[in-house]
Amino acid sequence: MNGFSTIKTITRRELGSYFSSPVAYVFIVIFLALCGIFTFLLGGFFERGEASLVRPFFDWHPWLYLFLVPAAGMRVWAEERRLGTLELLLTMPVTPWQAIVGKFLASWLFLIIALALTFPTVITVCYLGKPDMGTIITGYLGSALLAGAYLAVTCMTSAMTRNQVISFIVSVVICFFLIAVGWPPVTTFFSGLLPDRLVDLISTFSVLPHFAGFQRGVIDSRDVVFFVSIMGFALFCTGVIIRNIRSGH
Amino acid sequence: MIKVDNLKKSFGAKRAVDGVSFTVERGEVLGFLGPNGAGKSTTMRMVTGFIPPSEGKVSVGGFDMLEQPLPAKRLIGYLPENAPSYNDMTVHGFLSFTAEIRGMTGDTKKKAVDRVVEMCFLESVIHQSVDTLSKGYRHRTCFAQSIIHDPDVLVLDEPTDGLDPNQKHEVRSLIRRMGEKKAIIFSTHILEEVDAVCSRAIIIDRGRIVANWTPAQLRQQSELAGAVTLKATGVTSEHAQERLRTAAGVKNVSVVQKLPNLAWLRVYPASKEMNGALAREVASVAASQGWKIEELHTEEGRLDEVFRNITMTDTNKAPQS
């Protein structure tokens, strides 16, 4: 059995376990309801009078994901540790990497499914006018990458503890940090204290400027690299944490 | 099949396993005994590759666990302590998943699942989700997982824990049957299981092996081993005790329990190699004195006594740092 099919088996099991419990359905309903509320009520979709998803829809995603992605991912490793199945999984012919990637992909796929279910919003826009489909597609792509980056952080915090609540809170804090360093109110605050170049440097660690590119319809390789490296780094840390759990530190 | 060489594991300043070495060949069932916290589970976790050892080596079927973990793990079936399994899955789903991870697909997978479901008596709960099962079923589900790929090596951490007496009996006979063709390590608190299942037993205490014998040899260590127990009427305990003390080959005689109409004595031999000679001697004394024998037998020795002696004396030693 090669590594790829091991990952596939793990991913399928994880994804199945989302949908075998009510968690998945509750999550999807809440996600779609919040997307609707933000887009049509708070985002002022109709008042804008333009056939675009950029501002009213995608603008909310970094904030929406801030709570929903940790909620979806907090159990990934914490539950495995609490039940003791971590021992079972890692004594099977599975490398820790296969387990980490398999579990991450399953949760990411789940978030992508939830995201894909927002398609009625796209239909609405198309019905009302002639939106730029390119920006919608890149917006979705950016949104999926954003969710993946948050999720990788959640996987990492989930591996740190047996307790899902702790995992959730730590993950929200880290993800909030990833937003806040590039959030205009925060950057304007810092620009009064620090040199501009430092503020710029700090804000490049934020997901917001990188996500903004996708919203404008631009796929900049630097933005893709940014999100992929957050995922890579967080999953690497997950691997280190799991190695430490096993060595008993 | 399993070779463990000078295995050590420290958790911080605490040394959980301190230089454990043993081998288990195909056809052997090794019982792992020891008080709680002696290092049994930690040793098994190192053997199965969950925990890397601080020092020492584990090899399974010739594969080093640290250098070639995947081929080594393929040979092992493992039932961890408390028998964990994925609660949200059905028994069938869980077993299929483990079969797939073990590289089985299609018909092979289906046959493997059917085989262990039958062996572990899981037919009636096959489509139930694991969290709705009673402890016994959950335990057997995890046990089924460990034998799904018909492994050459089985490591079972307290396989009979939490089972009812009938289930215990089933699991023991299963282990004994499988032990003919596999190398098995299993840990237990129940000493009668050592007799029922093991070909060899290791007692581990404070991270060290303090005994590595067959069950019979283990019992030989008992003070009781070779002693003759006599129950007779027609004589008082005191009188019989006096008389037997002077018999040939007798070291000591004690009264087991003082009863009004029955002399109940235990006669200890001067040497352990008497092989029934002591029983014959006691019988001839009884016959010559006209005591009526109710019961007369040679004790085999008791494992719990040996276990207590071996592990207690060790706790009395100065604690190592």
Chai-1 contact restraints between the chains, C-beta under 6 A:
chainA,res_idxA,chainB,res_idxB,connection_type,confidence,min_distance_angstrom,max_distance_angstrom,comment,restraint_id
A,M1,B,G103,contact,1.0,0.0,6.0,A-B,restraint_1
A,T9,B,E100,contact,1.0,0.0,6.0,A-B,restraint_2
A,T9,B,I101,contact,1.0,0.0,6.0,A-B,restraint_3
A,R13,B,F97,contact,1.0,0.0,6.0,A-B,restraint_4
A,S17,B,D88,contact,1.0,0.0,6.0,A-B,restraint_5
A,S20,B,D88,contact,1.0,0.0,6.0,A-B,restraint_6
A,S21,B,D88,contact,1.0,0.0,6.0,A-B,restraint_7
A,L83,B,P84,contact,1.0,0.0,6.0,A-B,restraint_8
A,G84,B,N82,contact,1.0,0.0,6.0,A-B,restraint_9
A,G84,B,P84,contact,1.0,0.0,6.0,A-B,restraint_10
A,T85,B,P84,contact,1.0,0.0,6.0,A-B,restraint_11
A,T85,B,Y86,contact,1.0,0.0,6.0,A-B,restraint_12
A,E87,B,F50,contact,1.0,0.0,6.0,A-B,restraint_13
A,E87,B,P80,contact,1.0,0.0,6.0,A-B,restraint_14
A,L88,B,P84,contact,1.0,0.0,6.0,A-B,restraint_15
A,L90,B,F50,contact,1.0,0.0,6.0,A-B,restraint_16
A,T91,B,T48,contact,1.0,0.0,6.0,A-B,restraint_17
A,T91,B,G49,contact,1.0,0.0,6.0,A-B,restraint_18
A,T91,B,F50,contact,1.0,0.0,6.0,A-B,restraint_19
A,T91,B,Y78,contact,1.0,0.0,6.0,A-B,restraint_20
A,M92,B,I101,contact,1.0,0.0,6.0,A-B,restraint_21
A,P93,B,L70,contact,1.0,0.0,6.0,A-B,restraint_22
A,P93,B,K73,contact,1.0,0.0,6.0,A-B,restraint_23
A,P93,B,R74,contact,1.0,0.0,6.0,A-B,restraint_24
A,R246,B,I51,contact,1.0,0.0,6.0,A-B,restraint_25
A,S247,B,P52,contact,1.0,0.0,6.0,A-B,restraint_26
A,G248,B,F11,contact,1.0,0.0,6.0,A-B,restraint_27
